[in-house]
Every structure is written in C-alpha cells, then in structure tokens.
Amino acid sequence: MAASTFAIFHTFKAREGQKLLDMDTDDIKCALLDSGWTPSLSADADWADISANEISQTGYTAGGLSVTSLSYANVAGTVTFDCDDPAWTAGAGGIAARYCVFYDNTDTAKTLICYSLLDDSPADHSVLEGQIFLITLPATGIFQKA
C-alpha cells in the first residue's frame, strides 16, 4: 500500500537544527501504530509519547524495524530523506495498522521524525497471515526540504 504524505514532527525540526541527530548514520526505525493514536505534530516528540499505541501482532517486532538503504542527501539545495520500503510478513491473525512512524532509535529520547496515515479513509490497512505488509514510500522520498 502506498503511504500518504508524511508529516514532520516539530521537535524533530528543532533537534535536527541543534545537531542532535545524524539522519544518515543513526538507527532510524519505522513502527506501526493503531487507530487509538491521535497524531499531534506539536505534542508528540519522543517514542515514549506514542509507543502505547504500537501494534502487537505476530510477524511484527516491537519497536518497529530498522530501515535499510537510509539516505539523507542534499542535491541542488533540496534535502531528501529516504530508505527502502519497510515490510513485515504477517503471522497468525495477520497485521493491521493505521499509521507508520519513523523515529531515531539512536538518540536517547528516540525522537519522532515523521508519520503517515496508511489509508486515507481513514481506516486500518491490513494483510492476512503469510502476506507482506509493505509500505510503498513516495518515489520522491519520505520527505524533501528545499
């Protein structure tokens, strides 16, 4: 399923400017959250603020997965944050989630970076046992800053 536009958390913007995060070498994770979470770009800052709404289903690992092929690159004045498409293989009962969230697992606070609604209805996106829960990221990257 294709992710919708990603929204960037306010605290991430501040901490990035304070050189507290290294976006191309830190352990960046993608986690899945349920419909009980009400996103707040200003109030949600750290993983602890939202982790109570993380899904807990067979085939999904608590804390999410570390993304691969991480890229935070500046090309002609536009910085693009990107990685490989996150994917989980659903176990018994399948996997269902409403949101995906990227956060920095290296820094002490586990700073939230951005999130996306997985179904614009909004509704949970789900797959059955044995299927791949794949988040297809935008071709232009997770987000860009010009």
C-alpha positions in Angstrom: 0.0 0.0 0.0 1.2 3.5 -0.8 1.9 5.8 2.1 0.2 9.2 2.1 2.2 12.4 2.5 4.4 12.3 5.6 4.0 15.0 8.3 7.1 16.1 10.1 7.1 16.4 13.9 8.0 19.8 15.3 10.6 18.5 17.8 12.4 16.7 15.1 12.9 20.0 13.3 14.4 21.7 16.4 16.6 18.7 17.3 17.9 18.4 13.8 18.9 22.1 13.9 20.7 21.6 17.2 22.8 18.8 15.7 21.3 16.2 18.0 20.5 13.7 15.2 22.5 12.2 12.3 20.0 11.3 9.8 22.2 9.2 7.5 24.0 7.2 10.1 21.7 6.9 13.1 19.5 3.8 13.5 16.2 5.0 12.0 13.2 2.8 12.7 9.7 2.5 11.1 7.0 1.5 13.5 3.3 0.7 13.1 0.6 2.3 15.3 -3.1 1.5 15.8 -6.2 3.7 15.4 -6.1 4.6 19.1 -3.4 7.2 18.4 -4.4 10.8 17.7 -1.3 12.3 16.0 -0.1 15.7 17.2 2.9 17.2 15.4 3.5 19.6 18.3 2.7 17.5 21.4 4.3 14.2 20.3 8.1 14.4 20.4 9.6 11.1 21.5 8.9 7.4 21.1 7.6 7.2 24.7 4.8 9.7 23.8 3.2 7.3 21.3 4.6 3.7 22.0 1.4 2.7 23.9 -0.4 2.7 20.5 2.1 0.5 18.8 0.5 -2.6 17.3 1.3 -6.0 18.8 0.7 -8.7 16.2 2.5 -11.9 15.0 5.1 -11.0 12.4 5.6 -7.5 13.7 8.5 -6.8 16.1 8.0 -4.4 19.0 9.7 -1.1 18.3 9.4 -1.5 14.5 12.2 -2.3 12.1 15.5 -0.6 11.4 15.2 0.8 7.9 17.8 -0.1 5.2 19.5 2.0 2.5 19.0 5.1 4.6 19.6 8.3 2.7 19.6 12.0 3.8 21.1 13.8 0.9 21.4 17.3 -0.4 21.0 17.7 -4.2 21.0 21.2 -5.6 19.6 22.7 -2.4 16.9 20.1 -1.8 17.4 17.6 1.1 15.7 14.3 0.6 15.1 11.7 3.4 14.5 8.2 2.0 15.1 4.5 2.6 13.9 1.1 1.3 10.2 0.3 1.6 9.5 -1.1 5.1 7.9 -4.6 5.0 6.7 -7.2 7.5 5.5 -10.8 6.9 2.2 -11.3 8.7 1.9 -14.2 11.1 -1.2 -15.8 12.5 -4.0 -13.3 12.6 -2.4 -11.0 10.1 -1.2 -7.4 10.6 -3.4 -4.3 10.8 -2.2 -0.7 11.4 -3.5 2.8 10.9 -0.2 4.8 10.9 3.5 4.3 10.2 6.0 6.4 12.2 9.7 7.0 11.6 11.9 7.7 14.6 15.5 8.0 15.6 16.4 5.0 17.7 20.0 6.1 18.4 19.3 9.3 20.3 18.4 8.9 24.0 14.9 10.5 23.5 14.1 8.4 20.4 13.0 11.5 18.6 9.9 11.1 16.3 10.7 12.2 12.8 7.5 11.9 10.7 4.4 9.9 10.3 1.9 8.8 7.6 -1.7 7.7 7.6 -1.8 4.3 5.8 -5.3 4.6 4.5 -6.8 7.9 3.6 -10.4 6.8 4.6 -9.0 6.7 7.4 -9.2 3.0 8.1 -6.7 0.3 9.1 -4.6 -1.2 6.4 -4.4 -4.9 6.9 -3.0 -8.1 5.4 -3.7 -11.8 6.2 -1.3 -14.4 7.6 1.6 -15.1 5.2 1.1 -11.8 3.3 3.6 -8.9 3.2 2.6 -5.7 4.9 4.5 -3.4 2.6 4.7 0.4 2.9 5.4 1.8 -0.5 7.2 5.1 0.1 6.9 8.0 -2.3 9.2 7.9 -5.4 10.5 11.3 -4.3 11.5 10.1 -0.9 9.8 10.1 2.5 10.1 13.9 2.6 12.0 16.7 1.0 13.2 20.1 2.3 14.0 22.8 -0.1 
